[in-house]
Amino acid sequence: MRWPLWMVLAVIVMAAVFSSCIEDAFTTSSSDVLAFNRDTVAFDTVITLQGTATKQMVVYNHSNKQINISSIKVAGNATKGHFHLNVDGVRGDEFNNVEIRGNDSIYIFIEAYLDEMERDEPTLLEDRLIFETNGVTQTVLLTAWGQDVVRINGDTISRNTRFTAAKPYLIYDTMYVAPGATLTLDEGTTLLFHDKAAIRCAGRMLANGTAEAPITFRGDRLDRVVGETSFDIMSGQWGGVIFTPPTMGNVLKHVIMRGSSIGMHCSAYGDTINCALKLVNCVLTNSASTCLATATCYVQAIGTEFSDAAEEVAYFAGGKVMASQCTFANNYLFKVPTLPIVNVFDVEYSDGTIGKIKAFFDNCILHGLVPELNEGRLDNFDVFMRYCLFKSAGEDDTHFINCIWEGDPKFLTVRDDYFFDYRLGNESDAIGKGNPALCPAEARYDRYGNDRLAGGAVDLGAYVWIPIPEE
């Protein structure tokens, strides 16, 4: 007997539905357990009393049948903090009867909020995320390092004040150093800046960092952008540092400043006799505009790295500039800059007078994605480049003296890998090409503590070349 076609199709459909129902049934076997994409959800350093970025994990059901998770909750063992959950789009602290279809998965998002640790050093908090399924208990470890901070909310420093390395300072809004006041930063001090926060200094700042314990200016995002990539690569996280008249006598040693919006600015009343700003073995890097901008003041930069800015890495308008053993490099990550690496020019005052620029760049490197200097000849400017290395082609004259043209410093930087390190590679054209007579005493050691004069010849730029073993 031959069946009609419609009966055959009906049997096939019913079989498929029946099969689907079987597959959609819930497993109750204790051998059908959950799988996770990680066994630990680890937060980096977390500022206490401040929320964190969100971490995520994936929970898999590798069974062909649906699985019912009786309970998902945080154990609550962390006495100084809390971990909060979002399970498959729903926020809460505990979830019951969470279903996952066969061979499917769900996302769990975790945030942390930590109470004050009442300690200076970071403190480890641990808790566990508990899953109960078919009578089986599974756990995922939750960890976070809690860091207490000193909070500064738009404060004015009107008398001599010292910041120490005991715990970081978290700055909101703008901290103002008033005229006549001195802010001293001890070695190892860390200043964290919230979004748009800044320092405006009309008094004086003395930053006494060392090679072993540098001072850090950075944003307050201590987590990662994605994967293992740190927020250190992100510019524009906070405002900047502005030295404004009548400021004078600022000295910053071993300061690492990164991730700002406007970098460091310094201006004076046309005083080119007294030094307004002195940078020794510092790093000013990754700015959404300029790393250093000065106007009609006397500034010294010794053994300092200026790197990676959306505009110039250094901008000097009038005044006096003495740059020795410095590296000016621009391989900015988020766009190709349209301005030169260094901009130097005279400035015209409102009364029509001209503030002339007088600048010396000695034993320096200027190298990057764009031209090294602003366009035009330097015939009308008192700007002199002595024993400097350039990427561009050119030739010496009265303004460029014993320079290296079309040179390659062989920086260790790998831009495409988000790795920015402006020390010299083994085949660098900058090795041993400096003039020791142009190396000031304060540049004897680079910021890593390496002796520039140990081998007799002086390397160009901010860093002493250290041979890299061949692999």
Kinemage of the C-alpha trace (Angstrom):
@kinemage 1
@onewidth
@group {chain A} dominant
@subgroup {mainchain}
@vectorlist {calphas} color= white
{ca met a 1} P 0.000 0.000 0.000
{ca arg a 2} L 1.431 3.338 -0.998
{ca trp a 3} L 0.944 6.266 1.479
{ca pro a 4} L -0.266 9.596 0.174
{ca leu a 5} L 2.409 12.297 0.046
{ca trp a 6} L 0.619 14.424 2.643
{ca met a 7} L 0.755 11.564 5.158
{ca val a 8} L 4.493 11.093 4.601
{ca leu a 9} L 5.099 14.802 5.172
{ca ala a 10} L 2.937 14.770 8.295
{ca val a 11} L 4.932 11.886 9.761
{ca ile a 12} L 8.215 13.703 9.056
{ca val a 13} L 6.969 16.907 10.712
{ca met a 14} L 5.686 15.041 13.770
{ca ala a 15} L 8.994 13.202 14.089
{ca ala a 16} L 10.904 16.477 13.938
{ca val a 17} L 8.648 18.052 16.562
{ca phe a 18} L 8.992 15.009 18.801
{ca ser a 19} L 12.758 15.047 18.384
{ca ser a 20} L 12.845 18.755 19.203
{ca cys a 21} L 10.823 18.186 22.337
{ca ile a 22} L 13.232 15.498 23.454
{ca glu a 23} L 16.223 17.786 22.852
{ca asp a 24} L 14.488 20.669 24.649
{ca ala a 25} L 13.882 18.529 27.722
{ca phe a 26} L 15.956 19.389 30.788
{ca thr a 27} L 18.847 17.215 31.833
{ca thr a 28} L 18.924 16.233 35.485
{ca ser a 29} L 22.129 14.240 35.306
{ca ser a 30} L 24.846 15.321 37.717
{ca ser a 31} L 27.362 14.581 34.974
{ca asp a 32} L 25.948 17.418 32.868
{ca val a 33} L 27.687 20.411 34.394
{ca leu a 34} L 28.501 23.918 33.282
{ca ala a 35} L 31.648 25.046 31.522
{ca phe a 36} L 33.204 28.495 31.819
{ca asn a 37} L 35.488 30.530 29.586
{ca arg a 38} L 37.553 31.459 32.654
{ca asp a 39} L 38.071 30.147 36.151
{ca thr a 40} L 38.905 33.572 37.590
{ca val a 41} L 37.457 37.025 36.991
{ca ala a 42} L 40.244 39.369 38.059
{ca phe a 43} L 39.950 43.123 38.398
{ca asp a 44} L 43.129 45.159 38.285
{ca thr a 45} L 43.747 47.803 40.926
{ca val a 46} L 40.384 49.249 41.952
{ca ile a 47} L 40.058 52.662 43.581
{ca thr a 48} L 37.955 52.260 46.695
{ca leu a 49} L 34.567 54.009 46.928
{ca gln a 50} L 34.492 54.177 43.145
{ca gly a 51} L 32.821 51.829 40.685
{ca thr a 52} L 34.767 49.675 38.277
{ca ala a 53} L 34.623 48.807 34.631
{ca thr a 54} L 32.547 45.744 33.781
{ca lys a 55} L 34.129 42.334 33.355
{ca gln a 56} L 32.416 39.487 31.564
{ca met a 57} L 32.433 35.719 31.509
{ca val a 58} L 30.607 33.092 29.455
{ca val a 59} L 28.751 30.090 30.864
{ca tyr a 60} L 28.366 27.142 28.467
{ca asn a 61} L 25.960 24.221 28.386
{ca his a 62} L 27.652 21.512 26.301
{ca ser a 63} L 24.764 19.077 26.797
{ca asn a 64} L 22.273 18.436 23.999
{ca lys a 65} L 19.470 19.074 26.479
{ca gln a 66} L 18.508 22.224 28.315
{ca ile a 67} L 20.027 22.755 31.707
{ca asn a 68} L 18.520 24.567 34.672
{ca ile a 69} L 20.877 26.440 36.978
{ca ser a 70} L 19.155 26.377 40.343
{ca ser a 71} L 21.166 29.279 41.737
{ca ile a 72} L 23.786 31.838 40.735
{ca lys a 73} L 25.099 34.065 43.515
{ca val a 74} L 28.175 35.672 45.025
{ca ala a 75} L 29.313 33.936 48.198
{ca gly a 76} L 29.731 37.258 49.996
{ca asn a 77} L 33.078 36.449 51.574
{ca ala a 78} L 34.618 39.856 50.787
{ca thr a 79} L 34.057 41.910 53.919
{ca lys a 80} L 35.385 45.133 52.377
{ca gly a 81} L 33.609 45.072 49.052
{ca his a 82} L 30.827 43.815 46.856
{ca phe a 83} L 30.645 42.143 43.460
{ca his a 84} L 27.457 42.832 41.492
{ca leu a 85} L 26.036 40.679 38.700
{ca asn a 86} L 24.167 41.039 35.444
{ca val a 87} L 23.042 37.640 34.179
{ca asp a 88} L 21.997 37.503 30.545
{ca gly a 89} L 20.859 41.129 30.647
{ca val a 90} L 19.211 41.155 34.093
{ca arg a 91} L 20.836 42.920 37.066
{ca gly a 92} L 20.767 41.447 40.533
{ca asp a 93} L 22.734 39.823 43.325
{ca glu a 94} L 21.197 36.339 43.185
{ca phe a 95} L 19.453 34.450 40.404
{ca asn a 96} L 17.367 31.271 40.495
{ca asn a 97} L 16.277 28.842 37.787
{ca val a 98} L 18.393 30.248 34.992
{ca glu a 99} L 17.948 28.155 31.859
{ca ile a 100} L 20.453 27.524 29.077
{ca arg a 101} L 19.359 25.691 25.950
{ca gly a 102} L 21.334 22.719 24.747
{ca asn a 103} L 24.730 23.613 23.244
{ca asp a 104} L 24.157 27.256 24.055
{ca ser a 105} L 25.606 29.818 26.451
{ca ile a 106} L 24.849 32.946 28.457
{ca tyr a 107} L 26.909 35.981 29.457
{ca ile a 108} L 27.462 37.110 33.010
{ca phe a 109} L 28.744 40.634 33.657
{ca ile a 110} L 30.452 41.513 36.922
{ca glu a 111} L 31.207 44.858 38.551
{ca ala a 112} L 33.009 45.569 41.804
{ca tyr a 113} L 32.546 48.235 44.442
{ca leu a 114} L 35.116 48.281 47.215
{ca asp a 115} L 34.912 49.923 50.606
{ca glu a 116} L 37.946 51.725 51.987
{ca met a 117} L 40.690 49.311 52.949
{ca glu a 118} L 42.106 51.596 55.673
{ca arg a 119} L 45.599 50.749 54.447
{ca asp a 120} L 48.104 52.585 52.262
{ca glu a 121} L 49.135 49.653 50.089
{ca pro a 122} L 46.793 47.783 47.710
{ca thr a 123} L 44.797 45.020 49.417
{ca leu a 124} L 43.599 41.816 47.760
{ca leu a 125} L 39.911 40.947 48.026
{ca glu a 126} L 38.615 37.537 47.034
{ca asp a 127} L 35.125 36.138 46.671
{ca arg a 128} L 33.469 33.349 44.729
{ca leu a 129} L 30.677 33.168 42.197
{ca ile a 130} L 28.657 30.024 43.031
{ca phe a 131} L 26.623 27.965 40.556
{ca glu a 132} L 24.246 25.195 41.720
{ca thr a 133} L 23.212 22.825 38.926
{ca asn a 134} L 21.660 19.354 39.265
{ca gly a 135} L 23.003 19.078 42.800
{ca val a 136} L 26.527 20.019 41.706
{ca thr a 137} L 28.287 23.142 43.014
{ca gln a 138} L 30.775 24.959 40.780
{ca thr a 139} L 32.643 28.160 41.559
{ca val a 140} L 34.514 30.923 39.767
{ca leu a 141} L 37.028 33.008 41.700
{ca leu a 142} L 36.495 36.795 41.878
{ca thr a 143} L 39.489 38.979 42.776
{ca ala a 144} L 40.211 42.696 43.040
{ca trp a 145} L 43.020 44.791 44.465
{ca gly a 146} L 41.569 47.666 46.471
{ca gln a 147} L 43.535 50.917 46.671
{ca asp a 148} L 42.652 53.738 49.042
{ca val a 149} L 43.351 57.264 47.784
{ca val a 150} L 43.521 60.820 49.056
{ca arg a 151} L 40.689 62.685 47.331
{ca ile a 152} L 41.154 66.276 46.209
{ca asn a 153} L 38.066 68.077 44.970
{ca gly a 154} L 39.020 71.366 43.366
{ca asp a 155} L 41.220 72.342 46.310
{ca thr a 156} L 43.395 75.455 46.453
{ca ile a 157} L 46.880 75.008 47.892
{ca ser a 158} L 47.683 78.354 49.468
{ca arg a 159} L 50.661 77.370 51.640
{ca asn a 160} L 53.645 75.083 51.264
{ca thr a 161} L 52.375 71.506 50.961
{ca arg a 162} L 54.005 68.111 50.557
{ca phe a 163} L 52.483 65.091 48.824
{ca thr a 164} L 53.980 61.715 49.744
{ca ala a 165} L 54.059 58.267 48.176
{ca ala a 166} L 52.015 56.685 50.963
{ca lys a 167} L 48.899 56.426 48.804
{ca pro a 168} L 47.797 57.925 45.465
{ca tyr a 169} L 46.064 61.298 45.224
{ca leu a 170} L 42.846 61.334 43.189
{ca ile a 171} L 42.160 64.781 41.755
{ca tyr a 172} L 38.710 65.907 40.679
{ca asp a 173} L 38.075 69.220 38.926
{ca thr a 174} L 41.095 71.595 39.026
{ca met a 175} L 43.609 71.764 41.857
{ca tyr a 176} L 45.114 75.244 42.120
{ca val a 177} L 48.544 76.096 43.546
{ca ala a 178} L 48.321 79.744 44.554
{ca pro a 179} L 51.102 82.320 44.090
{ca gly a 180} L 53.664 82.085 46.884
{ca ala a 181} L 52.849 78.442 47.651
{ca thr a 182} L 55.104 75.490 46.833
{ca leu a 183} L 53.761 72.006 46.170
{ca thr a 184} L 56.472 69.393 46.766
{ca leu a 185} L 56.024 65.856 45.451
{ca asp a 186} L 58.124 63.172 47.112
{ca glu a 187} L 59.673 60.370 45.091
{ca gly a 188} L 57.142 57.694 44.154
{ca thr a 189} L 54.134 60.004 44.440
{ca thr a 190} L 51.196 59.139 42.172
{ca leu a 191} L 48.619 61.683 41.033
{ca leu a 192} L 45.469 60.216 39.482
{ca phe a 193} L 43.219 62.581 37.550
{ca his a 194} L 39.518 62.069 36.935
{ca asp a 195} L 37.954 63.063 33.627
{ca lys a 196} L 38.841 66.716 32.775
{ca ala a 197} L 40.723 67.193 36.069
{ca ala a 198} L 43.857 69.354 35.966
{ca ile a 199} L 46.488 71.216 37.970
{ca arg a 200} L 46.844 74.965 37.549
{ca cys a 201} L 50.003 76.222 39.217
{ca ala a 202} L 50.633 79.923 39.727
{ca gly a 203} L 53.008 79.129 42.579
{ca arg a 204} L 55.780 76.551 42.348
{ca met a 205} L 55.988 72.787 41.935
{ca leu a 206} L 58.981 70.679 42.952
{ca ala a 207} L 58.743 67.036 41.871
{ca asn a 208} L 61.561 64.960 43.347
{ca gly a 209} L 61.233 61.648 41.543
{ca thr a 210} L 64.106 59.196 41.153
{ca ala a 211} L 65.016 56.409 38.742
{ca glu a 212} L 63.907 53.861 41.341
{ca ala a 213} L 60.725 55.720 42.341
{ca pro a 214} L 59.432 58.046 39.610
{ca ile a 215} L 56.451 60.329 40.058
{ca thr a 216} L 53.369 59.564 37.972
{ca phe a 217} L 50.674 61.844 36.537
{ca arg a 218} L 47.939 59.796 34.850
{ca gly a 219} L 44.204 59.242 34.511
{ca asp a 220} L 42.231 57.279 37.076
{ca arg a 221} L 41.318 54.429 34.716
{ca leu a 222} L 43.533 51.664 36.057
{ca asp a 223} L 41.880 48.833 34.151
{ca arg a 224} L 42.365 47.681 30.569
{ca val a 225} L 40.851 48.876 27.319
{ca val a 226} L 40.495 45.365 25.932
{ca gly a 227} L 42.295 42.122 26.636
{ca glu a 228} L 45.731 42.889 28.027
{ca thr a 229} L 45.876 46.389 26.528
{ca ser a 230} L 46.247 48.987 29.283
{ca phe a 231} L 44.458 52.329 29.375
{ca asp a 232} L 47.946 53.839 29.196
{ca ile a 233} L 47.555 53.897 25.404
{ca met a 234} L 44.509 56.203 25.605
{ca ser a 235} L 45.012 59.970 25.364
{ca gly a 236} L 42.466 62.548 26.523
{ca gln a 237} L 41.661 60.856 29.838
{ca trp a 238} L 42.183 63.999 31.917
{ca gly a 239} L 43.021 67.691 31.510
{ca gly a 240} L 46.676 68.573 31.977
{ca val a 241} L 49.174 70.616 34.000
{ca ile a 242} L 49.241 74.379 33.467
{ca phe a 243} L 51.927 76.676 34.869
{ca thr a 244} L 50.636 80.218 34.715
{ca pro a 245} L 52.083 83.627 35.763
{ca pro a 246} L 53.559 84.489 38.178
{ca thr a 247} L 54.849 80.910 38.430
{ca met a 248} L 58.624 80.500 38.455
{ca gly a 249} L 61.258 77.974 39.511
{ca asn a 250} L 59.300 74.787 38.787
{ca val a 251} L 61.583 71.736 38.739
{ca leu a 252} L 60.276 68.301 37.769
{ca lys a 253} L 62.586 65.288 37.989
{ca his a 254} L 61.678 61.757 36.944
{ca val a 255} L 58.025 62.556 36.260
{ca ile a 256} L 56.008 60.326 33.927
{ca met a 257} L 52.956 62.149 32.576
{ca arg a 258} L 50.621 60.315 30.212
{ca gly a 259} L 47.136 60.256 28.753
{ca ser a 260} L 46.231 63.954 29.105
{ca ser a 261} L 44.112 66.163 26.865
{ca ile a 262} L 46.308 69.258 26.672
{ca gly a 263} L 49.663 68.098 28.036
{ca met a 264} L 51.824 70.504 30.039
{ca his a 265} L 51.663 74.267 29.450
{ca cys a 266} L 53.947 76.971 30.807
{ca ser a 267} L 53.813 80.717 30.254
{ca ala a 268} L 55.510 83.719 31.831
{ca tyr a 269} L 55.652 87.481 31.398
{ca gly a 270} L 58.430 87.334 28.822
{ca asp a 271} L 61.031 86.531 31.493
{ca thr a 272} L 63.850 84.676 29.712
{ca ile a 273} L 66.389 85.136 32.519
{ca asn a 274} L 64.783 83.120 35.305
{ca cys a 275} L 63.853 79.529 34.522
{ca ala a 276} L 60.117 78.958 34.775
{ca leu a 277} L 60.180 75.214 34.121
{ca lys a 278} L 62.934 72.623 34.274
{ca leu a 279} L 62.338 69.006 33.267
{ca val a 280} L 64.974 66.397 34.118
{ca asn a 281} L 64.623 62.755 33.027
{ca cys a 282} L 60.885 63.094 32.523
{ca val a 283} L 58.426 61.515 30.089
{ca leu a 284} L 55.557 63.549 28.644
{ca thr a 285} L 53.616 61.205 26.407
{ca asn a 286} L 50.320 60.393 24.727
{ca ser a 287} L 48.472 63.711 24.629
{ca ala a 288} L 45.290 64.483 22.717
{ca ser a 289} L 46.896 67.786 21.667
{ca thr a 290} L 50.480 68.752 22.629
{ca cys a 291} L 52.821 67.170 25.178
{ca leu a 292} L 54.559 70.460 26.066
{ca ala a 293} L 53.584 73.994 25.080
{ca thr a 294} L 55.470 77.053 26.334
{ca ala a 295} L 54.988 80.752 25.710
{ca thr a 296} L 57.506 83.562 26.319
{ca cys a 297} L 59.305 81.823 29.172
{ca tyr a 298} L 62.626 80.146 29.880
{ca val a 299} L 62.331 76.361 29.881
{ca gln a 300} L 64.977 73.662 30.214
{ca ala a 301} L 64.510 70.033 29.193
{ca ile a 302} L 67.242 67.534 30.071
{ca gly a 303} L 67.153 63.819 29.275
{ca thr a 304} L 63.417 64.028 28.660
{ca glu a 305} L 61.134 62.146 26.271
{ca phe a 306} L 58.330 64.011 24.490
{ca ser a 307} L 56.280 61.509 22.540
{ca asp a 308} L 53.020 60.757 20.775
{ca ala a 309} L 50.592 63.645 20.451
{ca ala a 310} L 47.682 64.437 18.155
{ca glu a 311} L 49.347 67.773 17.335
{ca glu a 312} L 52.971 68.729 18.030
{ca val a 313} L 54.828 66.925 20.771
{ca ala a 314} L 56.447 70.271 21.656
{ca tyr a 315} L 55.392 73.842 20.895
{ca phe a 316} L 57.647 76.779 21.797
{ca ala a 317} L 56.303 80.303 21.230
{ca gly a 318} L 58.937 82.908 21.998
{ca gly a 319} L 61.115 82.769 25.074
{ca lys a 320} L 64.216 80.681 25.651
{ca val a 321} L 64.506 76.915 25.233
{ca met a 322} L 67.443 74.712 26.228
{ca ala a 323} L 66.868 71.062 25.287
{ca ser a 324} L 69.702 68.608 25.937
{ca gln a 325} L 69.677 64.833 25.435
{ca cys a 326} L 65.974 64.790 24.606
{ca thr a 327} L 63.876 62.556 22.375
{ca phe a 328} L 61.055 64.163 20.390
{ca ala a 329} L 59.093 61.366 18.715
{ca asn a 330} L 55.595 61.190 17.310
{ca asn a 331} L 53.977 57.893 16.385
{ca tyr a 332} L 50.557 58.875 17.726
{ca leu a 333} L 48.197 55.924 17.612
{ca phe a 334} L 44.770 57.319 16.808
{ca lys a 335} L 45.520 59.450 13.765
{ca val a 336} L 48.441 60.712 11.724
{ca pro a 337} L 49.280 64.182 13.096
{ca thr a 338} L 49.215 67.073 10.636
{ca leu a 339} L 51.596 69.334 12.559
{ca pro a 340} L 55.379 68.966 12.865
{ca ile a 341} L 56.975 67.154 15.764
{ca val a 342} L 58.403 70.422 17.143
{ca asn a 343} L 57.038 73.905 16.452
{ca val a 344} L 59.306 76.891 17.231
{ca phe a 345} L 58.471 80.483 16.359
{ca asp a 346} L 58.461 84.090 17.498
{ca val a 347} L 55.319 85.487 19.074
{ca glu a 348} L 53.739 88.905 18.524
{ca tyr a 349} L 52.378 90.713 21.571
{ca ser a 350} L 49.214 92.786 21.562
{ca asp a 351} L 51.266 96.011 21.438
{ca gly a 352} L 52.948 94.868 18.225
{ca thr a 353} L 56.309 93.984 19.760
{ca ile a 354} L 57.874 90.621 18.992
{ca gly a 355} L 58.823 88.012 21.563
{ca lys a 356} L 61.801 86.349 19.928
{ca ile a 357} L 62.474 82.649 20.281
{ca lys a 358} L 65.966 81.532 21.250
{ca ala a 359} L 66.388 77.775 21.310
{ca phe a 360} L 69.196 75.236 21.458
{ca phe a 361} L 68.609 71.536 20.829
{ca asp a 362} L 71.730 69.537 21.700
{ca asn a 363} L 72.290 65.773 21.293
{ca cys a 364} L 68.590 65.288 20.552
{ca ile a 365} L 66.511 62.976 18.351
{ca leu a 366} L 63.558 64.248 16.292
{ca his a 367} L 61.774 61.406 14.521
{ca gly a 368} L 58.273 60.225 13.680
{ca leu a 369} L 55.352 60.159 11.267
{ca val a 370} L 55.532 63.847 10.306
{ca pro a 371} L 58.226 66.477 9.556
{ca glu a 372} L 60.478 67.332 12.468
{ca leu a 373} L 60.140 71.143 12.395
{ca asn a 374} L 57.691 73.761 11.199
{ca glu a 375} L 58.049 74.655 7.526
{ca gly a 376} L 60.429 77.327 6.341
{ca arg a 377} L 64.048 78.145 6.948
{ca leu a 378} L 65.413 79.136 10.330
{ca asp a 379} L 67.337 82.134 8.983
{ca asn a 380} L 65.193 84.594 10.924
{ca phe a 381} L 65.113 82.573 14.128
{ca asp a 382} L 67.687 82.032 16.860
{ca val a 383} L 67.142 78.278 16.747
{ca phe a 384} L 70.123 75.932 16.648
{ca met a 385} L 70.206 72.148 16.294
{ca arg a 386} L 73.589 70.718 17.339
{ca tyr a 387} L 74.399 67.029 17.017
{ca cys a 388} L 70.786 66.043 16.385
{ca leu a 389} L 69.281 63.160 14.405
{ca phe a 390} L 66.487 63.673 11.879
{ca lys a 391} L 64.433 61.294 9.786
{ca ser a 392} L 64.220 63.838 6.961
{ca ala a 393} L 66.806 64.522 4.308
{ca gly a 394} L 68.743 67.770 4.683
{ca glu a 395} L 72.137 69.306 5.182
{ca asp a 396} L 73.998 71.277 7.804
{ca asp a 397} L 74.160 75.071 7.828
{ca thr a 398} L 74.544 77.740 10.513
{ca his a 399} L 71.420 76.448 12.302
{ca phe a 400} L 72.034 72.720 11.877
{ca ile a 401} L 75.461 71.740 13.137
{ca asn a 402} L 76.957 68.228 12.883
{ca cys a 403} L 73.520 66.669 12.470
{ca ile a 404} L 72.559 63.228 11.185
{ca trp a 405} L 70.125 63.355 8.248
{ca glu a 406} L 67.897 60.480 7.129
{ca gly a 407} L 68.838 58.759 10.353
{ca asp a 408} L 67.047 55.857 11.991
{ca pro a 409} L 67.174 55.625 15.794
{ca lys a 410} L 65.761 52.076 15.649
{ca phe a 411} L 63.353 52.762 18.477
{ca leu a 412} L 61.984 49.670 20.189
{ca thr a 413} L 58.490 51.028 19.456
{ca val a 414} L 56.103 48.807 17.476
{ca arg a 415} L 53.122 51.065 16.761
{ca asp a 416} L 50.867 48.376 15.305
{ca asp a 417} L 51.291 46.336 18.490
{ca tyr a 418} L 50.531 49.363 20.713
{ca phe a 419} L 54.070 49.135 22.081
{ca phe a 420} L 55.795 52.482 22.570
{ca asp a 421} L 59.368 52.375 23.841
{ca tyr a 422} L 61.801 55.053 22.677
{ca arg a 423} L 64.996 53.401 23.806
{ca leu a 424} L 67.531 52.625 21.095
{ca gly a 425} L 67.854 49.371 19.186
{ca asn a 426} L 71.153 47.674 18.394
{ca glu a 427} L 71.564 49.189 14.923
{ca ser a 428} L 70.564 52.726 15.889
{ca asp a 429} L 72.194 55.616 14.048
{ca ala a 430} L 72.105 57.545 17.337
{ca ile a 431} L 74.614 55.342 19.160
{ca gly a 432} L 77.770 57.241 20.108
{ca lys a 433} L 76.994 60.229 17.872
{ca gly a 434} L 76.605 62.897 20.561
{ca asn a 435} L 79.020 65.547 21.747
{ca pro a 436} L 80.011 64.983 25.407
{ca ala a 437} L 80.711 68.708 25.778
{ca leu a 438} L 77.007 69.379 25.124
{ca cys a 439} L 75.842 66.869 27.740
{ca pro a 440} L 75.073 68.772 30.968
{ca ala a 441} L 75.915 67.286 34.348
{ca glu a 442} L 72.238 66.621 35.110
{ca ala a 443} L 72.047 64.454 31.982
{ca arg a 444} L 74.903 62.180 33.105
{ca tyr a 445} L 72.411 59.415 33.931
{ca asp a 446} L 69.252 58.681 31.956
{ca arg a 447} L 65.927 58.041 33.661
{ca tyr a 448} L 66.756 54.348 34.014
{ca gly a 449} L 69.979 55.217 35.835
{ca asn a 450} L 72.305 54.329 32.940
{ca asp a 451} L 75.551 56.336 32.703
{ca arg a 452} L 75.856 58.276 29.430
{ca leu a 453} L 79.595 58.709 29.813
{ca ala a 454} L 80.442 55.124 30.767
{ca gly a 455} L 81.608 54.254 27.262
{ca gly a 456} L 83.208 57.575 26.421
{ca ala a 457} L 80.916 58.355 23.474
{ca val a 458} L 77.484 59.863 24.123
{ca asp a 459} L 74.330 58.475 22.532
{ca leu a 460} L 71.766 60.892 21.134
{ca gly a 461} L 68.362 61.264 22.715
{ca ala a 462} L 66.952 60.650 26.157
{ca tyr a 463} L 68.228 57.101 26.607
{ca val a 464} L 71.555 55.353 26.830
{ca trp a 465} L 71.793 52.452 24.413
{ca ile a 466} L 71.924 49.109 26.196
{ca pro a 467} L 72.836 46.175 23.894
{ca ile a 468} L 69.923 43.825 23.312
{ca pro a 469} L 70.921 40.134 23.244
{ca glu a 470} L 70.325 38.494 19.891
{ca glu a 471} L 67.654 35.800 19.949
